[in-house]
Amino acid sequence: MLTRKQRDLLEFIHKRMQKDGVPPSFDEMKEALDLRSKSGIHRLITALEERGFIRRLAHRARAIEIVKMPEGMEGFEPRVIDGDAPDRPSGLPAGALPVSAAAATELPVMGKIAAGVPIEAISQVAAHVAVPQQMLGTGRNHYALEVKGDSMIDAGINDGDIVVIEEGDSADNGDIVVALVEGQEATLKRYRRKGGMIALEAANPAYETRVFREDQVGVQGKLVGLIRTY
């Protein structure tokens, strides 16, 4: 059973794809449903996914597959509402790689990282996760963290996701980084440097940007990949 808003959003996505062949953006969805923020759209998308009406495809922007439609919405044929995907052997699900192409590296999951209010600095290995080698590149050390919170949802990072971090102490403006605040608190945020100040920006309008002196923030690494379990 869908709420009215969930049904309206699903119908809007379906009609937009039938008309234009491209998916609507979050801003277009927000305007169509007369919502005040994109976080509301994110919650509706998540609800539709949890109920099995859509499926989001990992590592591809604005990629959603409509799996089914509610009764009464006729003329539906499942299709992916995003661009091209590489050819794959028959029998493999969308987004999957054959075993021969999916060389993986075991990375330590160092614990949970706050995508919200910062939590205590992370130092202990909680588990390990297999990460495709193509995500890592060469010549760098990497580690993984489990995301806790919703402050980065508009960047496609959800509570419970595993983020893959390339270890390092520098970042460019706009990078999503693991920042260590005053040597004690670790948080996942977008990095901006202005003069001698560092701004840590959330990707959720419900959270304010936090600004610190340069000597209060240390970069522990930057985001290079994300793993989501459905």
TILOFI-48270 format. One record per residue (C-alpha): residue number from 1; x, y negated, z negated. Coordinates in nm, 2 decimals. Each point is the difference from the previous one (the first is absolute). Layout:
! TILOFI-48270
R, NUM, X, Y, Z
...
***
This chain:
! TILOFI-48270
R, 1, 0.00, 0.00, 0.00
R, 2, 0.14, -0.34, 0.11
R, 3, -0.07, -0.34, -0.15
R, 4, -0.14, -0.26, 0.24
R, 5, 0.34, -0.18, 0.02
R, 6, 0.18, 0.33, 0.07
R, 7, -0.24, 0.09, 0.28
R, 8, 0.02, -0.35, 0.15
R, 9, 0.37, 0.01, 0.01
R, 10, 0.01, 0.35, 0.16
R, 11, -0.25, -0.11, 0.26
R, 12, 0.20, -0.32, 0.07
R, 13, 0.32, 0.19, 0.05
R, 14, -0.18, 0.25, 0.23
R, 15, -0.17, -0.27, 0.21
R, 16, 0.31, -0.21, 0.03
R, 17, 0.20, 0.30, 0.12
R, 18, -0.27, 0.09, 0.26
R, 19, -0.01, -0.36, 0.13
R, 20, 0.37, -0.10, 0.00
R, 21, 0.20, 0.32, -0.04
R, 22, 0.20, -0.15, -0.28
R, 23, -0.06, 0.00, -0.38
R, 24, -0.11, -0.31, -0.19
R, 25, 0.25, -0.16, -0.23
R, 26, -0.07, -0.03, -0.38
R, 27, -0.07, -0.37, 0.06
R, 28, -0.26, 0.09, 0.26
R, 29, -0.16, 0.26, -0.22
R, 30, -0.01, -0.25, -0.29
R, 31, -0.17, -0.26, 0.22
R, 32, -0.25, 0.25, 0.14
R, 33, -0.11, 0.12, -0.34
R, 34, 0.01, -0.35, -0.15
R, 35, 0.25, 0.10, -0.28
R, 36, 0.23, -0.25, -0.17
R, 37, 0.32, 0.20, 0.00
R, 38, 0.17, 0.28, 0.19
R, 39, 0.03, 0.20, -0.33
R, 40, -0.38, 0.06, 0.03
R, 41, 0.05, 0.15, 0.35
R, 42, 0.28, 0.21, -0.14
R, 43, -0.23, 0.15, -0.26
R, 44, -0.26, 0.08, 0.26
R, 45, 0.26, 0.16, 0.23
R, 46, 0.12, 0.21, -0.29
R, 47, -0.35, 0.10, -0.09
R, 48, -0.08, 0.11, 0.36
R, 49, 0.32, 0.20, 0.00
R, 50, -0.07, 0.17, -0.33
R, 51, -0.35, 0.10, 0.14
R, 52, 0.15, 0.15, 0.31
R, 53, -0.14, -0.25, 0.26
R, 54, 0.34, -0.14, 0.11
R, 55, 0.37, 0.10, -0.02
R, 56, 0.29, -0.24, -0.01
R, 57, 0.31, 0.10, 0.19
R, 58, 0.33, -0.05, -0.19
R, 59, 0.27, -0.23, 0.13
R, 60, -0.21, -0.16, 0.27
R, 61, -0.15, -0.34, -0.04
R, 62, -0.38, -0.03, 0.02
R, 63, -0.04, 0.37, 0.09
R, 64, -0.33, 0.15, -0.11
R, 65, -0.17, 0.32, 0.13
R, 66, -0.37, 0.01, -0.04
R, 67, -0.07, 0.36, -0.10
R, 68, -0.38, -0.01, -0.02
R, 69, -0.30, -0.24, -0.01
R, 70, -0.30, 0.00, -0.23
R, 71, -0.32, 0.15, 0.12
R, 72, -0.19, -0.24, 0.22
R, 73, 0.30, -0.15, 0.17
R, 74, -0.01, 0.16, 0.34
R, 75, 0.25, 0.02, 0.28
R, 76, 0.30, 0.05, -0.21
R, 77, 0.31, 0.17, 0.14
R, 78, 0.31, 0.02, -0.23
R, 79, 0.30, -0.19, 0.12
R, 80, 0.30, -0.17, -0.14
R, 81, -0.03, -0.38, -0.01
R, 82, 0.37, -0.08, 0.06
R, 83, 0.26, 0.01, 0.27
R, 84, 0.21, 0.27, 0.14
R, 85, 0.14, 0.30, -0.18
R, 86, 0.29, 0.22, 0.11
R, 87, -0.08, 0.33, 0.16
R, 88, 0.00, 0.29, -0.24
R, 89, -0.04, 0.38, 0.04
R, 90, -0.36, 0.13, 0.00
R, 91, -0.12, 0.11, -0.34
R, 92, 0.18, -0.28, -0.20
R, 93, -0.22, -0.26, -0.17
R, 94, 0.03, -0.37, 0.09
R, 95, 0.32, -0.15, -0.14
R, 96, 0.17, 0.34, -0.06
R, 97, 0.34, 0.09, 0.13
R, 98, 0.11, 0.35, 0.10
R, 99, 0.23, 0.16, -0.26
R, 100, 0.30, -0.03, 0.23
R, 101, -0.05, -0.38, 0.02
R, 102, -0.09, -0.06, -0.36
R, 103, 0.34, 0.03, -0.18
R, 104, -0.05, -0.11, -0.35
R, 105, 0.21, -0.13, -0.29
R, 106, -0.09, 0.05, -0.37
R, 107, -0.01, -0.33, -0.18
R, 108, -0.04, -0.05, -0.38
R, 109, -0.33, -0.16, -0.10
R, 110, 0.12, -0.23, -0.27
R, 111, -0.34, -0.06, -0.17
R, 112, -0.27, -0.25, 0.05
R, 113, 0.05, -0.36, 0.14
R, 114, -0.26, -0.26, -0.07
R, 115, -0.18, -0.16, 0.29
R, 116, -0.17, -0.23, -0.24
R, 117, 0.13, -0.12, -0.34
R, 118, 0.36, 0.12, -0.04
R, 119, 0.07, 0.31, -0.20
R, 120, 0.32, 0.10, -0.18
R, 121, 0.31, 0.06, 0.21
R, 122, 0.02, 0.35, 0.15
R, 123, 0.31, 0.21, -0.05
R, 124, -0.11, 0.37, -0.04
R, 125, -0.07, 0.25, 0.28
R, 126, -0.36, 0.12, -0.03
R, 127, -0.01, 0.24, 0.30
R, 128, 0.13, 0.04, 0.36
R, 129, -0.17, -0.06, 0.33
R, 130, 0.09, 0.11, 0.35
R, 131, 0.03, -0.30, 0.24
R, 132, 0.05, 0.02, 0.38
R, 133, 0.36, -0.08, 0.09
R, 134, -0.11, -0.24, 0.27
R, 135, -0.15, -0.23, -0.27
R, 136, 0.34, -0.03, -0.18
R, 137, 0.26, -0.07, 0.27
R, 138, 0.36, 0.06, -0.09
R, 139, 0.26, -0.15, -0.23
R, 140, -0.23, -0.11, -0.28
R, 141, -0.12, 0.14, -0.33
R, 142, -0.37, 0.03, -0.05
R, 143, -0.25, 0.09, -0.28
R, 144, -0.38, 0.02, -0.04
R, 145, -0.25, -0.15, -0.24
R, 146, -0.36, 0.06, -0.06
R, 147, -0.22, -0.32, 0.03
R, 148, -0.21, -0.10, -0.30
R, 149, -0.26, -0.28, 0.06
R, 150, -0.16, -0.18, 0.29
R, 151, 0.19, -0.32, 0.05
R, 152, 0.15, 0.11, 0.34
R, 153, -0.32, 0.14, 0.16
R, 154, -0.01, -0.25, 0.28
R, 155, 0.35, 0.12, 0.10
R, 156, -0.15, 0.35, 0.03
R, 157, 0.15, 0.12, -0.33
R, 158, -0.25, 0.17, -0.23
R, 159, 0.00, 0.12, -0.36
R, 160, 0.15, 0.35, 0.00
R, 161, 0.20, -0.04, 0.31
R, 162, 0.37, 0.10, 0.01
R, 163, 0.23, -0.28, 0.13
R, 164, 0.34, 0.08, 0.14
R, 165, 0.26, -0.26, -0.10
R, 166, 0.34, -0.07, 0.16
R, 167, 0.24, -0.08, -0.29
R, 168, 0.16, -0.34, 0.01
R, 169, 0.03, -0.33, -0.17
R, 170, -0.09, -0.24, 0.28
R, 171, -0.32, -0.08, 0.20
R, 172, -0.12, -0.23, 0.27
R, 173, -0.31, -0.22, -0.04
R, 174, -0.31, 0.20, 0.06
R, 175, 0.15, 0.34, -0.10
R, 176, -0.19, 0.21, -0.25
R, 177, 0.24, 0.08, -0.28
R, 178, 0.04, 0.16, -0.33
R, 179, 0.08, -0.30, -0.22
R, 180, 0.14, 0.03, -0.35
R, 181, -0.13, -0.30, -0.21
R, 182, 0.23, -0.12, -0.28
R, 183, 0.17, 0.34, -0.01
R, 184, -0.30, 0.18, -0.15
R, 185, -0.31, 0.01, 0.23
R, 186, -0.02, 0.15, 0.34
R, 187, -0.26, -0.09, 0.26
R, 188, -0.07, 0.05, 0.37
R, 189, -0.06, -0.34, 0.17
R, 190, 0.07, -0.20, 0.32
R, 191, 0.32, -0.20, -0.05
R, 192, 0.04, -0.37, 0.08
R, 193, 0.30, -0.22, -0.08
R, 194, -0.03, -0.38, -0.02
R, 195, 0.31, -0.17, -0.11
R, 196, 0.10, 0.13, -0.34
R, 197, -0.35, 0.15, -0.06
R, 198, -0.14, 0.34, 0.08
R, 199, -0.37, 0.06, 0.08
R, 200, -0.15, 0.35, -0.04
R, 201, -0.32, 0.01, 0.20
R, 202, -0.28, 0.24, -0.03
R, 203, -0.20, 0.12, 0.30
R, 204, -0.33, -0.03, -0.18
R, 205, -0.18, -0.34, -0.05
R, 206, -0.09, 0.11, -0.35
R, 207, 0.36, -0.03, -0.11
R, 208, 0.20, -0.32, -0.02
R, 209, 0.35, -0.05, 0.14
R, 210, 0.26, 0.00, -0.28
R, 211, 0.30, -0.23, 0.02
R, 212, 0.33, 0.05, -0.18
R, 213, 0.35, -0.15, -0.01
R, 214, 0.24, 0.19, 0.22
R, 215, 0.19, 0.13, -0.31
R, 216, -0.32, 0.16, -0.14
R, 217, -0.06, 0.23, 0.30
R, 218, 0.21, 0.28, 0.13
R, 219, -0.08, 0.20, 0.32
R, 220, 0.02, 0.38, -0.05
R, 221, -0.08, 0.09, 0.36
R, 222, -0.25, -0.06, 0.28
R, 223, -0.29, 0.20, 0.14
R, 224, 0.07, 0.21, 0.30
R, 225, -0.28, 0.25, 0.00
R, 226, -0.32, 0.13, -0.17
R, 227, -0.14, 0.34, -0.06
R, 228, -0.37, 0.05, -0.07
R, 229, -0.18, 0.32, -0.11
R, 230, -0.36, 0.05, 0.10
***
